[in-house]
Amino acid sequence: MMLPRDTTLPRFVAVGGALAMLYAMLAALATSQLSLPKAVASGLIWTLFIPVGFWIHRRFTFAARRPHRLGLWLYAATQVLGIGIVAAVSYLLARGMFWPDLLVHLLASVLAAITSYLITHWLVFPDRSAD
């Protein structure tokens, strides 16, 4: 008997990567063109991406699953946790030198992405077929 292959991780990475690239472009545009503080401009763009990310993950990544009844709020909390992870790792490990800090930020991003995937996979879009 063959078990069905779970393809949510590659789809999660594809969606997350595409959203991250689009966010980076729009945040760079916002921070360079809007007369708002840079943290506010980029935070506003990030906040706007939360329902977009939830909807795309619902339709593409976890299409075979029903979201938790509080799925959008759980997803938003996951995004806030990811921001917290990145900020904490940066605060604790960044040294103000480009190459070492690049590694710190990449590792923080990977840690946030893994955390986001696990929470989204287990809580936001739980696999009810296992019940």
C-alpha positions in Angstrom: 0.0 0.0 0.0 1.4 3.4 -1.0 0.8 6.4 1.3 -0.2 9.6 -0.4 2.8 12.0 -0.8 2.4 15.2 1.2 3.4 18.1 -1.2 2.5 20.9 1.2 6.1 21.7 2.1 7.3 22.4 -1.5 4.2 24.4 -2.1 4.6 26.3 1.1 8.2 27.2 0.1 7.1 28.3 -3.3 4.3 30.5 -2.0 6.4 31.9 0.8 9.3 32.6 -1.6 7.0 34.4 -4.0 5.3 36.4 -1.3 8.7 37.3 0.2 10.0 38.6 -3.1 6.8 40.6 -3.7 6.9 41.9 -0.2 10.6 43.0 -0.5 9.8 44.9 -3.8 6.7 46.6 -2.4 8.4 47.4 1.0 11.5 48.9 -0.8 9.1 50.9 -3.0 7.1 52.1 0.1 10.2 52.9 2.2 11.8 54.9 -0.7 8.7 56.7 -1.9 6.3 57.2 1.0 6.8 59.9 3.6 6.2 57.5 6.4 8.9 56.2 8.9 10.6 53.3 7.2 9.5 50.8 9.9 5.9 51.9 9.6 5.9 51.6 5.8 7.4 48.2 5.7 5.2 47.0 8.7 2.2 48.3 6.8 3.1 46.3 3.7 3.8 43.2 5.9 0.4 43.6 7.6 -1.4 43.8 4.2 0.3 40.6 3.1 -1.1 38.6 6.1 -4.6 38.0 4.6 -3.1 37.6 1.1 -0.7 34.9 2.4 -3.5 33.1 4.2 -5.7 33.1 1.2 -3.0 31.8 -1.2 -1.9 29.1 1.3 -5.6 28.1 1.7 -6.1 27.9 -2.1 -2.7 26.5 -3.2 -0.6 25.0 -0.4 -3.3 23.4 1.8 -6.1 23.2 -0.7 -7.2 19.7 0.4 -7.6 20.9 4.0 -10.2 23.1 5.8 -8.7 25.9 7.8 -9.3 26.1 11.6 -12.3 28.3 12.4 -9.9 30.9 13.7 -7.4 30.1 10.9 -6.8 33.7 9.7 -6.1 34.9 13.3 -3.8 31.9 14.0 -2.0 32.6 10.7 -1.6 36.3 11.7 -0.3 35.3 15.1 2.2 33.0 13.3 3.4 35.9 11.3 3.8 38.0 14.4 5.8 35.2 16.0 8.0 35.1 12.8 8.7 38.8 13.1 9.6 38.2 16.8 11.9 35.4 15.9 13.7 37.4 13.3 13.9 40.5 15.5 15.2 38.5 18.5 17.8 36.6 16.6 19.0 39.8 14.9 19.1 41.6 18.3 21.1 38.8 19.9 23.5 37.9 17.1 23.9 40.7 14.5 27.2 42.5 14.9 27.1 45.3 12.4 29.3 43.5 9.8 27.7 42.7 6.5 28.8 39.1 5.8 28.3 37.7 9.4 25.0 39.6 9.6 23.9 38.2 6.3 24.3 34.7 7.7 22.5 35.7 10.9 19.5 37.1 8.9 19.3 34.1 6.6 19.4 31.7 9.6 16.7 33.8 11.4 14.6 33.7 8.2 14.9 29.9 8.0 14.0 29.5 11.6 10.9 31.8 11.2 9.9 29.9 8.0 10.2 26.5 9.7 8.2 27.7 12.7 5.6 29.2 10.4 5.3 26.0 8.3 4.9 23.8 11.4 2.2 26.0 13.0 0.4 26.5 9.7 0.5 22.8 8.9 -0.6 21.6 12.3 -2.9 24.3 13.6 -4.1 26.7 10.9 -4.8 24.0 8.3 -4.9 20.8 10.3 -5.1 17.4 8.6 -8.5 16.2 9.7 -8.3 13.0 7.7 -6.0 11.7 10.4 -8.8 12.0 12.9 
